[in-house]
Structures are given as structure tokens and as C-alpha cells.
């Protein structure tokens, strides 16, 4: 009996030794990985491309930019993750039409229960043929359904070169604002125009110029032209009781001094009266210290978060394009974003352009 017990003891010691040896070389225990913490910051640039625009509805952001040959929409719940959102091509023009080339700066707007895209395009090979056009979609999701071509939107009394159409809404009235030429004889000089609308694809009155490039900061060119550019107008208002602004881009887009500027509709003013647009000034420009050149062509969006008590915190953001190298007019432009704040008088405060690869806290709620 003792002999048997001795044999069992030796065997047990051997098994224990093997077990210890195995535990040092192969951990067979079940691991519980810690939860992956969501990134709480992002870095510019967000994505490649120029002329960014963001629409938002029902908890989603819809991003568009210039692609040249078609129009695509990226849908996301978090702007900080825009780079991972799939682009869906929603419209491609028929060839050999007056809108088959140079498809620039598409914007998405929800009006009268439907989605509309406003974009600039030209006829391939035809000089000075850039005009604005409209698409319509009745689907609740603009990345789904069918986009119908509604035609050219223009001032029938003075049909001139035009780009960068956007919507300005005051009360129950919509206005089209855009960048255009006064005439072919003054081509390349771009003004900001406004006109009333009878429906989302038709103007109901003549255009009115509300901003003309007259300041030095509106006339930077990569050459000696120096005639001035105002383009990319976008409406901005903190709330219904705050002043109304149109934010636009100034100088030629190829200049390092391309920038954002504002005009303000005076209190009680008529948007169709040029003199009622006041307080014109530059509001956002290059930052040599941060390596940001030619920032412009902006869009706006808000982010929000509801706390446990039902209160809502909201942030305002703007998106724009810029280059990261100076003196390179043809260098790639990339889309970026940063927070927008407000001054005591209700005017926007854009701050200083933030450089690339700088950690920026995500929009609230992301």
C-alpha cells in the first residue's frame, strides 16, 4: 500500500510540475478585454477635397464637396468620423449638355418637404458657360430615392456666369444667393448676388449685388489681375433673434490670402436692398504659424448633447478647405473643421485656423 501511495505521490508531483511549466509558457485562462474607449478628439484635415458643405437632419450629417464629374453625399452621425463615411454618388450628368462639366460646390437644402441640391456646372469646351442648376428628391433620406433634374436657376433678365448657389431663408421667404459676373466684359471679377424665389428652382425677381470686391483683402490673386473675388456665400444666424450674416470667401481661391468675410443685414433691413447689408469685414484667414493657407469656402453645422436632466448643450462648428503649403496655388485642398463661437453682439467669432495633426476635441455628443 505504501508503495502504491509513493508512486501516486511521485506522479502528482510530476503532473504539478508540468502544470506549472505550462502556465509559464501558455496562459489558458479566459481574458476579458477592457472596453475600447472611443476617440475623444480628431485631427484636421478631415478628408481630401474642396468646397465642403454640410446639411443636417434627423440626427444625420450629409457632406458634399466638389468632385468635378458627379455629385456624391456622405452620410454620418459623427462629423469627427467623416473619413469613414461612404460616399454615395447620387447624380451623374448626361454628356454633351450645358451642365456636363465643372460640377462645383454642390449644396444640399431641405425645402418644402423635399431635398434640393444646388450646383454649378458648365458645357464642356464652351467658354464662360458656368451656370447654376437644381436637383430634387422627395425621399426622406437624400442618399436614397431618385434625384430629378429641375433645370437651370437664373435671372431671366440678366443671365450671366454664375456659381456657388445657396439658400437664404428669412421667415417664410427663400432667396438664392450666389457668386457671379456683372458682365462678360468684366469677367473674372466676382460679386455676391441675391434674388427672391417663387419655388426652390425658380427666381421670381432680378438679381441684386450685395457685395462687390473693393478692399485689398478681396483682391489677392496669384497673378497681377487684382480685380477681386467674392464667392461661396452661406447664410449664418445664431438664432431667430440674432443678426443675420452672409459669410463668403474673398480673393482668388489660388491665393494664400483667400479668406472668409462677412456682411450683415441691418436690423429690419430688406435683403434685396444692397445698402441694407453692412459691417463688411474679413473674419478668418491664413495662419503662417499653424501652416494654414487659403482657408475658405465654408459650411456650418451644430452638435448637441442632452444631459440626464433633459437639458441640451449645443456647439456651433464650421467646415472649410485650405492648403498646408504656401506659394503653391495648385496644391491639394483639404476639408477641415473647427468650433465657432459668438461675440456679445451676436456676430460670429471664427478664431485662428488650426494646423494639421493637432488634436481637437470632438463635437459635443460625439
C-alpha positions in Angstrom: 0.0 0.0 0.0 2.7 2.4 0.9 4.5 1.6 -2.4 1.3 2.5 -4.3 1.0 5.7 -2.3 4.5 6.6 -3.1 4.0 6.0 -6.8 0.9 8.3 -6.7 2.7 11.0 -4.9 5.6 11.0 -7.4 3.1 11.1 -10.3 1.2 14.0 -8.7 4.5 15.9 -8.2 5.3 15.3 -11.9 1.9 16.5 -13.1 2.1 19.6 -10.9 5.5 20.4 -12.3 4.2 20.1 -15.9 1.2 22.2 -15.0 3.4 24.9 -13.6 5.7 24.8 -16.6 2.7 25.0 -19.0 1.3 28.0 -17.1 4.6 29.9 -17.7 4.5 29.2 -21.4 0.9 29.1 -22.3 -1.8 31.1 -20.5 -5.1 29.2 -20.9 -7.2 31.5 -18.7 -10.1 33.4 -20.2 -9.2 37.1 -20.8 -11.7 39.9 -20.7 -10.5 42.7 -22.8 -11.2 46.2 -21.4 -13.8 48.2 -23.4 -12.4 50.1 -26.3 -12.5 53.8 -25.5 -14.0 55.9 -28.2 -11.6 58.5 -29.5 -12.5 61.9 -28.0 -10.6 64.0 -30.5 -9.9 64.3 -34.2 -7.3 65.9 -36.3 -7.5 68.1 -39.4 -7.7 67.5 -42.3 -10.9 65.6 -42.1 -10.9 64.5 -45.7 -9.5 65.4 -49.1 -11.3 67.8 -51.3 -12.5 71.3 -51.7 -15.8 73.3 -51.3 -17.2 71.4 -48.4 -20.8 71.7 -47.3 -22.8 70.0 -44.5 -26.6 69.6 -44.2 -28.1 68.0 -41.1 -31.5 66.5 -40.4 -32.9 63.8 -38.0 -29.6 63.1 -36.4 -27.5 62.7 -39.5 -25.0 64.9 -41.2 -24.8 64.9 -45.0 -21.5 66.0 -46.5 -20.9 67.2 -50.1 -17.9 68.7 -51.9 -16.6 69.4 -55.4 -15.9 66.2 -57.4 -16.0 67.7 -60.9 -17.8 65.0 -62.8 -20.7 63.9 -60.5 -22.4 64.6 -57.1 -22.0 62.4 -54.1 -23.3 62.5 -50.5 -21.6 61.1 -47.4 -23.9 60.3 -44.5 -22.7 60.1 -40.9 -23.8 60.6 -37.3 -20.4 62.0 -36.3 -18.5 64.6 -38.2 -15.3 63.6 -36.5 -15.6 60.3 -38.3 -16.4 61.7 -41.7 -13.4 60.0 -43.3 -15.0 56.6 -42.6 -18.4 57.5 -44.1 -19.0 56.0 -47.5 -19.6 58.4 -50.4 -22.7 57.6 -52.5 -22.9 59.0 -56.0 -26.4 60.3 -56.3 -26.3 62.0 -59.6 -24.2 61.9 -62.8 -24.9 64.3 -65.6 -25.7 63.3 -69.2 -22.9 64.0 -71.5 -22.9 66.9 -74.0 -25.2 69.0 -72.0 -24.9 72.5 -70.6 -24.2 71.0 -67.2 -21.9 68.1 -68.0 -18.6 69.6 -66.9 -17.0 71.5 -64.0 -19.6 70.4 -61.4 -18.6 72.6 -58.5 -19.7 73.3 -54.9 -22.9 71.3 -54.5 -25.1 72.2 -51.6 -28.0 70.3 -50.1 -31.1 72.0 -48.7 -34.4 70.7 -47.3 -37.2 73.0 -48.5 -41.0 72.5 -48.5 -40.7 68.8 -47.5 -38.1 67.8 -50.2 -34.4 67.8 -50.7 -32.7 70.1 -53.2 -29.2 70.1 -54.5 -27.8 73.4 -56.0 -24.6 73.1 -58.0 -22.6 75.0 -60.6 -21.7 73.4 -63.9 -20.7 74.2 -67.5 -20.9 72.9 -71.0 -17.7 71.1 -71.9 -15.5 73.2 -74.2 -17.7 76.3 -74.1 -16.0 79.3 -72.5 -17.9 81.3 -69.8 -20.8 78.8 -69.7 -20.8 78.2 -65.9 -24.3 78.4 -64.5 -26.3 77.1 -61.6 -28.7 74.1 -61.7 -31.1 72.3 -59.3 -31.9 68.7 -58.5 -34.9 67.5 -56.4 -35.6 64.4 -54.3 -38.7 63.7 -52.3 -37.2 60.9 -50.2 -36.7 61.5 -46.5 -33.1 60.3 -46.9 -31.2 62.2 -49.6 -28.8 59.3 -50.2 -31.9 57.2 -51.3 -34.7 57.8 -53.8 -34.4 59.4 -57.2 -32.8 62.8 -57.9 -34.7 64.6 -60.6 -33.1 67.4 -62.7 -35.2 70.5 -62.4 -33.2 72.7 -64.7 -31.1 75.9 -64.6 -31.8 78.5 -62.0 -31.0 82.0 -63.2 -32.0 85.7 -63.5 -34.0 85.7 -66.8 -33.3 89.4 -67.3 -29.6 89.1 -66.9 -28.3 85.5 -67.4 -24.6 85.8 -66.6 -21.8 83.5 -65.4 -22.8 82.1 -62.0 -21.6 79.7 -59.4 -21.9 78.8 -55.7 -25.7 78.9 -55.3 -27.0 78.8 -51.7 -30.3 79.4 -49.9 -31.0 82.3 -47.5 -34.3 81.9 -45.6 -36.0 84.8 -43.8 -39.3 84.0 -42.3 -41.3 82.0 -44.9 -39.3 83.5 -47.8 -36.4 81.9 -49.6 -33.7 83.8 -51.5 -30.9 82.5 -53.7 -27.5 83.9 -53.0 -24.6 83.2 -55.3 -21.3 84.5 -56.9 -21.4 85.8 -60.4 -20.1 88.2 -63.0 -21.6 91.6 -63.7 -20.9 91.0 -67.4 -18.6 89.2 -69.7 -16.7 92.4 -70.3 -15.7 92.3 -66.6 -15.2 88.5 -66.5 -13.3 87.0 -63.5 -14.5 89.8 -61.2 -17.0 88.1 -58.9 -19.8 89.7 -56.9 -22.3 88.3 -54.4 -25.9 88.4 -55.7 -29.3 87.8 -54.2 -32.7 87.2 -55.8 -36.1 86.2 -54.5 -37.5 82.7 -55.3 -41.0 81.6 -56.2 -40.2 78.0 -55.7 -36.9 76.0 -55.0 -35.9 76.0 -58.7 -37.2 79.4 -59.9 -36.2 83.0 -59.3 -39.1 85.5 -59.1 -37.1 88.7 -59.5 -33.9 90.3 -60.8 -30.6 89.8 -59.1 -29.2 92.4 -56.7 -25.5 92.7 -56.0 -24.9 92.9 -52.2 -21.1 92.6 -52.0 -18.5 93.8 -54.5 -14.8 93.3 -54.1 -13.3 96.7 -53.2 -10.9 96.0 -50.3 -7.3 94.9 -50.6 -8.1 91.6 -48.8 -10.7 90.9 -51.5 -8.2 91.3 -54.4 -5.3 88.9 -53.8 -4.5 87.0 -56.9 -1.8 84.6 -57.9 -1.1 87.0 -60.8 -1.4 90.7 -61.4 -5.1 90.6 -62.3 -6.2 92.2 -59.0 -9.8 92.6 -59.9 -11.3 90.9 -56.9 -13.4 87.9 -56.0 -16.4 87.4 -53.7 -17.7 83.8 -53.8 -19.2 80.9 -51.8 -21.8 82.8 -49.8 -23.5 81.0 -46.9 -26.2 82.3 -44.5 -25.4 82.3 -40.8 -27.5 83.3 -37.8 -27.1 82.2 -34.2 -30.9 82.1 -33.6 -34.0 83.9 -34.8 -33.4 86.9 -32.5 -29.8 87.4 -33.6 -28.3 89.4 -36.5 -28.3 87.7 -39.9 -25.0 87.3 -41.7 -23.8 86.1 -45.1 -20.3 84.6 -44.8 -18.4 84.5 -48.1 -14.9 83.8 -49.5 -12.7 86.6 -50.7 -9.8 86.9 -53.1 -8.9 84.2 -55.7 -9.0 80.7 -54.3 -5.5 80.0 -55.6 -4.1 82.7 -53.3 -2.6 82.0 -49.9 -4.7 85.0 -48.8 -8.0 83.5 -49.8 -10.2 84.1 -46.7 -13.6 84.3 -45.1 -15.5 87.6 -44.8 -18.9 88.7 -43.6 -21.7 91.1 -44.4 -24.6 91.7 -42.1 -28.2 92.5 -42.8 -29.1 95.5 -40.7 -31.9 95.2 -38.2 -35.2 95.5 -40.0 -33.4 95.6 -43.4 -34.6 94.4 -46.7 -32.3 91.7 -48.1 -33.0 92.9 -51.6 -31.6 96.4 -50.9 -27.8 96.5 -51.2 -27.4 99.4 -48.8 -29.0 97.3 -46.0 -26.0 94.9 -46.0 -23.5 96.4 -43.6 -20.4 95.6 -41.5 -18.4 94.1 -44.2 -15.1 92.7 -42.9 -12.6 89.8 -43.1 -13.2 87.2 -40.3 -10.9 84.2 -40.9 -7.7 84.0 -42.8 -4.3 82.3 -43.3 -2.1 81.3 -40.3 1.6 81.1 -41.1 2.3 80.0 -37.6 0.0 77.0 -38.0 0.7 76.2 -41.6 -2.8 77.0 -43.0 -3.0 78.8 -46.3 -6.0 79.9 -48.4 -8.8 78.9 -45.9 -12.3 79.5 -47.3 -15.5 78.1 -48.8 -17.2 77.3 -45.6 -20.3 75.5 -44.3 -21.9 75.3 -40.9 -23.4 72.7 -38.6 -24.3 72.2 -34.9 -23.7 69.4 -32.5 -25.6 68.7 -29.3 -25.9 66.6 -26.2 -28.8 66.0 -23.8 -27.9 65.5 -20.2 -29.7 63.4 -17.6 -32.0 66.3 -16.6 -33.2 66.9 -20.1 -31.1 69.9 -20.7 -29.3 70.3 -24.1 -25.8 71.6 -24.7 -25.1 72.9 -28.2 -22.0 73.8 -30.1 -21.5 75.6 -33.4 -18.9 74.4 -36.0 -17.7 75.5 -39.4 -16.1 73.5 -42.1 -13.8 74.9 -44.8 -11.0 73.9 -47.1 -7.4 75.0 -47.0 -3.8 74.1 -48.1 -0.9 73.1 -45.9 1.9 74.6 -48.0 2.5 78.2 -49.0 3.0 79.6 -52.5 1.6 76.5 -54.2 -1.7 77.6 -55.9 -2.3 74.1 -57.3 -1.5 72.2 -54.1 -4.3 69.9 -52.9 -7.0 71.5 -50.8 -8.4 69.5 -47.9 -11.6 69.9 -45.8 -11.2 70.8 -42.2 -13.5 71.9 -39.3 -13.3 73.8 -36.0 -15.5 75.3 -33.4 -17.4 78.6 -34.0 -18.2 80.9 -31.1 -20.2 84.1 -30.8 -19.4 87.7 -29.8 -21.6 89.7 -27.4 -23.2 91.5 -30.4 -24.3 88.2 -32.0 -21.6 88.2 -34.6 -19.6 85.0 -35.3 -16.1 84.5 -33.9 -14.0 82.2 -36.1 -10.8 82.3 -34.2 -7.4 81.3 -35.7 -7.1 78.5 -38.3 -5.8 75.3 -36.5 -3.0 73.4 -38.1 -3.0 69.8 -39.2 -2.3 66.9 -36.9 -3.4 68.9 -33.8 -5.8 67.0 -31.5 -9.2 68.9 -31.4 -11.9 67.7 -29.0 -14.8 66.1 -30.8 -18.0 68.0 -31.3 -20.2 67.6 -28.3 -22.3 64.5 -28.4 -19.7 62.5 -30.4 
